[in-house]
Amino acid sequence: MFSTVMYLKMYQLTNSAHLGRLETKYCAVFGQNLTCLRDYCLVKAYRQEMCSREEPHLMEAFSQVLLSLWDVNEENHNTEVNPGKFYSIFKDAVPYFSGYSQQDAQEFLRFLLDRLHCEINRRPYVRLTSLDPKYKPSTLFLTLSLRIDEQASAMWKRHLERDDSKIVDLFTGQLRSSLHCSVCSHYSTCFDVFCDLSLPVPKRSAAGGGSLRECLDLFTQEEKLDEENAPMCERCNRRTESTKRLTIQRFPQVIVMHLNRFAMSRYMVCRSTVCVSFPLTSLDLGPYGPVDCGPVLYDLYAVCNHSGTVNMGHYTACCLENDGSGWCCYNDSCVTPISENQLQSAQAYVLFYQRRK
């Protein structure tokens, strides 16, 4: 979406309740790879597209931070940019993030994407009612009377009738959920949109390690559902044991993958310290998409790292410089070059990939 490092750095600053210094070199990272959104914000193109009559206060504050960063004099390496107003407006829009308690970076991103989208939505707000057959939940499950790609296109078009923005253009994808009833062998398909994928981390010792490919395999593997957790079978007209499988039907321009390191054990929430390796270039998501879709390649451009425990932690950002000079780590007001090997650690928490053109 917007400069990922801005999101990551903004989260560090606001969650730790202080505002740090952003060096000029850091400014060069903003908008890297996603210059289309940076320019969209700076020229305020959203004002010509948005349908809401309300002022886009959060988007304006976000754009102002971007403008301030890009106006930094390159000869002054100590220029400070204060995102305090942006954070204040965000807290008003999402009170959940008020105060000084520890929060989760993935949740912050989801709320921020949603609020920005709502402000600059190209479609007018429509309140759905149970009397509107067009949007009944049951219409999400489609039979095989249409081809899968036709079903997916129809559901995507329906989504864009209500939600269409620059955020959707860049960050929103479509998941396909395939259900198979174990009683009558009936197949049904459901489609849903996503702005990030929350991937399970392999359960093993920290020394064992794992790979992003394994996380994706776990995410898309067939899942058995008992009667209590399974949806209604259209043919049996009751809940039955079934199997479910997820695949990516529509690939977004920017895909965010959250490594779900926090899980509930019997008595407490635990944090996984398994080191998950991930490719920096040529991540092929084609095997997780429609049959015969061919290679779908993505390149990594940013990583959000979390260090600490369940109750207390710290976020840092690693981002690829847009001038080809390599990777840098952003730790509050400290910016240091790092090697590609240093990106691979048990602290990697959220990965940002951009689709190769």
TORMAR-440659 format. One record per residue (C-alpha): x, y, z; residue number from 0. Coordinates in pm, 1 decimal, decimal comma. Example, Ala and Ser with C-alpha at 12.3 -4.5 7.8 and 13.67 -1.06 7.14 Angstrom:
% residues 2
ATOM	1230,0	-450,0	780,0	0
ATOM	1367,0	-106,0	714,0	1
***
This chain:
% residues 357
ATOM	0,0	0,0	0,0	0
ATOM	159,8	322,3	119,2	1
ATOM	527,0	311,8	194,8	2
ATOM	555,3	3,1	408,5	3
ATOM	843,8	144,7	604,8	4
ATOM	627,6	441,3	691,6	5
ATOM	372,0	206,5	843,2	6
ATOM	641,2	11,6	1025,3	7
ATOM	829,0	316,1	1145,2	8
ATOM	510,0	498,8	1238,3	9
ATOM	411,5	199,3	1446,2	10
ATOM	744,3	200,5	1629,0	11
ATOM	712,3	569,5	1707,5	12
ATOM	352,3	567,9	1821,2	13
ATOM	356,3	241,6	2011,2	14
ATOM	657,1	348,2	2215,8	15
ATOM	488,2	682,3	2292,3	16
ATOM	767,2	900,2	2156,9	17
ATOM	862,2	1059,1	1827,6	18
ATOM	1204,8	991,2	1682,5	19
ATOM	1430,1	1160,7	1429,2	20
ATOM	1403,9	1052,5	1066,2	21
ATOM	1724,4	1101,5	870,0	22
ATOM	1721,3	1213,9	509,5	23
ATOM	1835,0	872,0	394,6	24
ATOM	1524,6	732,1	558,2	25
ATOM	1312,9	969,2	349,1	26
ATOM	1442,2	806,7	32,4	27
ATOM	1286,3	479,9	143,0	28
ATOM	934,5	627,9	155,9	29
ATOM	743,0	544,1	-154,0	30
ATOM	1005,8	305,0	-278,5	31
ATOM	849,7	38,1	-498,6	32
ATOM	510,6	201,8	-441,1	33
ATOM	567,8	541,5	-595,8	34
ATOM	222,0	528,1	-751,6	35
ATOM	63,5	557,1	-407,5	36
ATOM	314,1	814,7	-289,4	37
ATOM	235,9	1037,0	-588,9	38
ATOM	-135,7	967,2	-546,5	39
ATOM	-112,1	1105,2	-192,7	40
ATOM	112,0	1399,5	-269,9	41
ATOM	-109,1	1536,7	-550,2	42
ATOM	-420,1	1452,1	-344,7	43
ATOM	-578,4	1259,5	-630,9	44
ATOM	-809,7	1093,3	-379,0	45
ATOM	-1009,2	1416,2	-353,5	46
ATOM	-1126,0	1370,9	-712,1	47
ATOM	-1218,4	1005,0	-655,6	48
ATOM	-1370,5	982,5	-309,3	49
ATOM	-1748,7	971,1	-269,0	50
ATOM	-1769,8	1046,1	100,2	51
ATOM	-1882,2	1394,7	199,5	52
ATOM	-1674,8	1375,1	514,4	53
ATOM	-1327,6	1522,6	519,3	54
ATOM	-1051,8	1258,2	479,8	55
ATOM	-871,0	1370,6	792,6	56
ATOM	-652,3	1061,6	830,4	57
ATOM	-554,1	1055,3	462,7	58
ATOM	-473,7	1426,5	474,9	59
ATOM	-252,1	1380,4	779,3	60
ATOM	-82,0	1080,4	620,1	61
ATOM	-22,0	1272,9	297,4	62
ATOM	119,3	1563,4	495,5	63
ATOM	373,8	1336,8	661,1	64
ATOM	474,9	1206,0	319,7	65
ATOM	500,3	1559,3	183,7	66
ATOM	716,9	1666,4	476,2	67
ATOM	946,0	1370,9	424,2	68
ATOM	989,3	1432,0	53,4	69
ATOM	1050,7	1803,8	110,0	70
ATOM	1347,2	1733,9	335,0	71
ATOM	1655,6	1920,7	226,7	72
ATOM	1912,7	1658,7	126,0	73
ATOM	2190,4	1871,4	272,6	74
ATOM	2029,1	1861,7	614,8	75
ATOM	2060,6	1511,5	755,3	76
ATOM	1907,7	1606,3	1090,6	77
ATOM	1567,9	1725,3	973,4	78
ATOM	1289,7	1597,6	1193,6	79
ATOM	943,6	1497,5	1075,6	80
ATOM	681,7	1463,7	1345,9	81
ATOM	393,6	1219,5	1275,3	82
ATOM	215,8	1319,4	1597,2	83
ATOM	-86,6	1471,9	1425,0	84
ATOM	-127,7	1162,9	1209,3	85
ATOM	-121,9	937,6	1514,3	86
ATOM	-361,6	1163,7	1704,9	87
ATOM	-615,5	1145,8	1422,5	88
ATOM	-566,4	770,2	1394,6	89
ATOM	-636,1	725,2	1767,2	90
ATOM	-955,1	927,3	1733,3	91
ATOM	-1064,8	704,1	1446,1	92
ATOM	-958,0	382,6	1620,5	93
ATOM	-977,1	431,3	2000,9	94
ATOM	-852,0	75,5	2047,6	95
ATOM	-500,0	210,0	1990,1	96
ATOM	-522,7	488,4	2247,1	97
ATOM	-307,6	480,1	2556,6	98
ATOM	29,4	320,7	2613,8	99
ATOM	-50,6	-50,2	2615,9	100
ATOM	134,8	-290,3	2388,6	101
ATOM	-36,6	-344,1	2052,3	102
ATOM	15,3	-572,4	1754,8	103
ATOM	170,7	-442,9	1430,9	104
ATOM	-47,4	-658,8	1208,2	105
ATOM	-363,2	-529,3	1375,9	106
ATOM	-236,0	-173,6	1338,2	107
ATOM	-186,6	-227,0	965,5	108
ATOM	-532,5	-376,9	920,6	109
ATOM	-704,1	-89,9	1100,2	110
ATOM	-498,8	168,7	915,1	111
ATOM	-568,5	18,0	572,8	112
ATOM	-937,3	-2,1	652,6	113
ATOM	-963,6	357,6	774,4	114
ATOM	-772,7	498,8	478,4	115
ATOM	-987,6	295,6	241,1	116
ATOM	-1311,3	414,2	401,9	117
ATOM	-1208,2	776,3	365,3	118
ATOM	-1113,0	754,0	-2,9	119
ATOM	-1363,2	490,1	-118,3	120
ATOM	-1476,0	558,7	-475,1	121
ATOM	-1816,7	408,3	-397,2	122
ATOM	-2087,5	569,5	-185,5	123
ATOM	-2167,2	404,2	144,4	124
ATOM	-2459,0	160,2	120,3	125
ATOM	-2612,0	12,4	433,3	126
ATOM	-2690,0	-354,3	373,2	127
ATOM	-3011,3	-506,4	502,8	128
ATOM	-3134,4	-860,3	535,2	129
ATOM	-3400,2	-773,2	278,1	130
ATOM	-3145,4	-712,4	5,5	131
ATOM	-3111,8	-1045,7	-178,2	132
ATOM	-2811,8	-919,3	-369,0	133
ATOM	-2595,7	-931,8	-57,7	134
ATOM	-2738,4	-1226,4	132,8	135
ATOM	-2457,2	-1424,8	294,9	136
ATOM	-2581,7	-1739,3	123,2	137
ATOM	-2488,5	-1590,7	-211,5	138
ATOM	-2125,0	-1622,7	-113,4	139
ATOM	-2146,8	-1996,9	-170,9	140
ATOM	-2172,9	-2073,4	-538,8	141
ATOM	-2251,1	-2398,4	-712,1	142
ATOM	-2054,7	-2548,8	-997,0	143
ATOM	-2314,5	-2432,8	-1252,0	144
ATOM	-2064,3	-2157,4	-1339,4	145
ATOM	-1696,0	-2202,8	-1405,1	146
ATOM	-1475,9	-2119,3	-1106,2	147
ATOM	-1318,2	-1818,9	-1277,4	148
ATOM	-1664,2	-1686,2	-1368,4	149
ATOM	-1778,8	-1723,9	-1009,4	150
ATOM	-1467,4	-1546,8	-885,7	151
ATOM	-1509,7	-1259,9	-1131,3	152
ATOM	-1873,9	-1216,5	-1032,5	153
ATOM	-1788,1	-1200,1	-662,8	154
ATOM	-1498,7	-960,6	-725,1	155
ATOM	-1725,6	-732,3	-926,6	156
ATOM	-1977,6	-740,9	-641,2	157
ATOM	-1705,9	-642,3	-396,2	158
ATOM	-1597,7	-345,9	-609,9	159
ATOM	-1956,0	-220,9	-620,0	160
ATOM	-1916,3	-126,8	-253,3	161
ATOM	-1542,4	-111,4	-190,6	162
ATOM	-1313,1	41,0	-449,6	163
ATOM	-1013,1	258,9	-370,9	164
ATOM	-641,0	294,8	-427,9	165
ATOM	-595,3	73,1	-124,0	166
ATOM	-800,4	-199,8	-292,3	167
ATOM	-606,5	-153,0	-616,5	168
ATOM	-280,3	-230,7	-443,7	169
ATOM	-344,4	-446,5	-140,2	170
ATOM	-664,5	-646,4	-181,2	171
ATOM	-666,6	-1002,8	-311,3	172
ATOM	-925,0	-1279,0	-327,2	173
ATOM	-925,8	-1615,6	-152,5	174
ATOM	-1113,7	-1922,1	-269,3	175
ATOM	-1248,3	-2166,3	-10,7	176
ATOM	-1346,0	-2508,4	-145,6	177
ATOM	-1575,2	-2726,4	66,9	178
ATOM	-1638,7	-3096,4	17,0	179
ATOM	-1916,2	-3270,1	208,8	180
ATOM	-1806,0	-3612,6	334,8	181
ATOM	-2166,1	-3737,1	341,5	182
ATOM	-2301,0	-3656,3	-6,3	183
ATOM	-1972,1	-3555,3	-178,5	184
ATOM	-2118,4	-3218,2	-273,3	185
ATOM	-1867,3	-2944,2	-363,0	186
ATOM	-1926,6	-2575,0	-299,9	187
ATOM	-1705,5	-2271,2	-339,0	188
ATOM	-1682,3	-1950,9	-137,1	189
ATOM	-1484,1	-1637,8	-219,8	190
ATOM	-1360,7	-1371,8	19,0	191
ATOM	-1125,3	-1075,1	-2,4	192
ATOM	-808,5	-1027,4	201,6	193
ATOM	-550,8	-757,2	266,9	194
ATOM	-298,1	-988,9	431,6	195
ATOM	-241,9	-1359,5	486,1	196
ATOM	-188,7	-1481,7	841,6	197
ATOM	30,0	-1789,6	803,4	198
ATOM	83,1	-2060,0	1065,6	199
ATOM	442,6	-2117,0	1171,2	200
ATOM	563,1	-2481,1	1174,1	201
ATOM	567,3	-2632,7	1521,4	202
ATOM	920,0	-2742,9	1598,0	203
ATOM	1215,9	-2647,1	1810,7	204
ATOM	1373,2	-2308,0	1754,3	205
ATOM	1687,2	-2481,4	1628,5	206
ATOM	1491,2	-2672,8	1366,7	207
ATOM	1389,4	-2373,2	1157,6	208
ATOM	1131,2	-2360,1	882,1	209
ATOM	1057,7	-2191,2	551,3	210
ATOM	795,5	-1955,3	411,1	211
ATOM	703,1	-2231,9	169,3	212
ATOM	614,2	-2457,1	463,6	213
ATOM	399,3	-2180,3	613,5	214
ATOM	213,1	-2141,0	283,4	215
ATOM	168,7	-2517,7	258,7	216
ATOM	14,3	-2524,3	606,1	217
ATOM	-214,3	-2232,8	516,4	218
ATOM	-344,3	-2404,9	202,2	219
ATOM	-350,8	-2764,8	320,3	220
ATOM	-682,4	-2949,9	343,7	221
ATOM	-856,3	-2901,5	678,2	222
ATOM	-1108,0	-3141,3	826,6	223
ATOM	-1417,7	-2979,0	980,5	224
ATOM	-1646,1	-3159,6	1223,4	225
ATOM	-2021,4	-3103,6	1223,2	226
ATOM	-2000,4	-2832,0	1485,9	227
ATOM	-1754,0	-2617,4	1290,7	228
ATOM	-1862,8	-2695,0	935,6	229
ATOM	-2105,6	-2473,6	737,0	230
ATOM	-2439,9	-2602,9	613,2	231
ATOM	-2418,8	-2847,4	324,6	232
ATOM	-2643,2	-2714,6	46,2	233
ATOM	-2746,8	-3064,5	-58,6	234
ATOM	-2785,2	-3227,6	285,0	235
ATOM	-2938,4	-2908,1	427,0	236
ATOM	-2755,9	-2961,7	755,3	237
ATOM	-2411,0	-2935,3	906,0	238
ATOM	-2197,4	-3231,2	808,2	239
ATOM	-1837,0	-3335,9	838,5	240
ATOM	-1647,0	-3181,2	550,5	241
ATOM	-1306,2	-3078,8	425,8	242
ATOM	-1193,0	-2727,2	342,4	243
ATOM	-905,0	-2597,0	133,4	244
ATOM	-790,5	-2239,2	73,0	245
ATOM	-623,5	-2111,0	-243,5	246
ATOM	-541,9	-1764,1	-374,4	247
ATOM	-783,3	-1680,5	-655,0	248
ATOM	-674,3	-1322,0	-726,5	249
ATOM	-323,5	-1199,8	-649,4	250
ATOM	-279,0	-842,3	-519,0	251
ATOM	-6,5	-606,9	-635,2	252
ATOM	136,9	-603,4	-283,7	253
ATOM	94,9	-910,3	-67,2	254
ATOM	146,6	-891,7	308,8	255
ATOM	227,5	-1215,6	487,1	256
ATOM	197,7	-1226,0	863,9	257
ATOM	392,0	-1502,1	1037,2	258
ATOM	154,7	-1594,0	1317,9	259
ATOM	408,0	-1643,1	1595,0	260
ATOM	156,6	-1608,1	1877,6	261
ATOM	-64,2	-1902,8	1964,2	262
ATOM	-276,4	-2009,4	2259,8	263
ATOM	-146,3	-2307,0	2451,5	264
ATOM	-337,8	-2482,7	2725,7	265
ATOM	-280,3	-2212,4	2985,4	266
ATOM	-121,2	-1912,7	2812,7	267
ATOM	-28,3	-1736,8	2490,7	268
ATOM	309,7	-1845,9	2361,3	269
ATOM	545,8	-1689,0	2106,4	270
ATOM	714,1	-1908,7	1846,8	271
ATOM	1088,2	-1850,8	1807,5	272
ATOM	1121,8	-2068,6	1497,4	273
ATOM	1338,8	-1898,8	1235,7	274
ATOM	1138,6	-1893,1	911,2	275
ATOM	1353,4	-1848,6	601,0	276
ATOM	1204,8	-1656,8	308,1	277
ATOM	1321,5	-1570,0	-44,3	278
ATOM	1422,5	-1212,1	-118,9	279
ATOM	1338,6	-1241,4	-486,9	280
ATOM	1127,3	-1460,4	-716,2	281
ATOM	881,2	-1591,3	-458,9	282
ATOM	646,5	-1795,1	-677,8	283
ATOM	289,3	-1805,1	-545,5	284
ATOM	155,6	-1971,7	-859,9	285
ATOM	131,1	-2315,0	-691,4	286
ATOM	-113,2	-2162,9	-441,1	287
ATOM	-338,2	-2010,9	-705,7	288
ATOM	-582,4	-2137,7	-969,1	289
ATOM	-488,5	-2449,7	-1161,4	290
ATOM	-251,4	-2379,6	-1450,9	291
ATOM	-214,6	-2010,7	-1359,1	292
ATOM	159,4	-2031,8	-1417,6	293
ATOM	432,6	-1854,1	-1218,9	294
ATOM	325,2	-1553,5	-1009,2	295
ATOM	646,5	-1390,4	-891,8	296
ATOM	696,1	-1151,6	-600,4	297
ATOM	1002,7	-971,2	-464,1	298
ATOM	1054,5	-879,2	-99,8	299
ATOM	1096,5	-510,6	-17,5	300
ATOM	1029,8	-478,2	356,6	301
ATOM	1018,9	-678,2	679,9	302
ATOM	865,3	-594,6	1015,0	303
ATOM	1057,9	-754,6	1301,0	304
ATOM	928,7	-819,7	1651,7	305
ATOM	1163,8	-885,3	1940,7	306
ATOM	1063,7	-954,6	2296,9	307
ATOM	791,7	-1157,2	2461,6	308
ATOM	414,1	-1190,2	2451,8	309
ATOM	366,7	-910,0	2704,8	310
ATOM	642,4	-673,2	2596,8	311
ATOM	822,8	-620,5	2268,8	312
ATOM	984,5	-385,0	2021,7	313
ATOM	939,0	-340,4	1647,1	314
ATOM	1204,4	-259,8	1389,6	315
ATOM	1178,4	-223,9	1012,1	316
ATOM	1409,7	-351,4	740,3	317
ATOM	1359,0	-209,4	393,5	318
ATOM	1522,5	-227,4	52,5	319
ATOM	1656,1	110,4	-57,2	320
ATOM	1507,2	230,3	-384,3	321
ATOM	1844,0	345,3	-515,8	322
ATOM	1973,8	-10,4	-525,1	323
ATOM	2222,1	46,3	-242,9	324
ATOM	2094,5	-247,2	-37,5	325
ATOM	1897,6	-296,0	282,6	326
ATOM	1869,7	-71,0	587,7	327
ATOM	1735,5	-136,0	935,8	328
ATOM	1520,7	133,1	1100,6	329
ATOM	1527,3	116,2	1478,2	330
ATOM	1354,7	428,6	1610,9	331
ATOM	1591,9	715,1	1522,0	332
ATOM	1880,7	484,3	1428,2	333
ATOM	1926,5	379,9	1064,2	334
ATOM	2198,6	125,7	978,8	335
ATOM	2286,6	-69,7	662,9	336
ATOM	2243,2	-444,8	697,3	337
ATOM	2331,1	-743,4	483,3	338
ATOM	2076,6	-970,8	319,8	339
ATOM	2182,2	-1250,6	553,7	340
ATOM	2080,5	-1042,7	855,2	341
ATOM	1720,0	-1029,4	731,4	342
ATOM	1670,8	-1397,0	809,9	343
ATOM	1595,7	-1422,1	1180,4	344
ATOM	1344,1	-1553,4	1430,2	345
ATOM	1225,8	-1193,6	1475,8	346
ATOM	1073,0	-1166,8	1125,9	347
ATOM	702,1	-1101,6	1180,8	348
ATOM	539,0	-938,0	878,0	349
ATOM	674,0	-971,6	523,3	350
ATOM	594,4	-731,2	239,4	351
ATOM	623,7	-851,3	-120,7	352
ATOM	550,2	-666,0	-443,3	353
ATOM	434,5	-847,2	-753,6	354
ATOM	685,9	-846,2	-1035,9	355
ATOM	562,4	-670,7	-1350,1	356
***
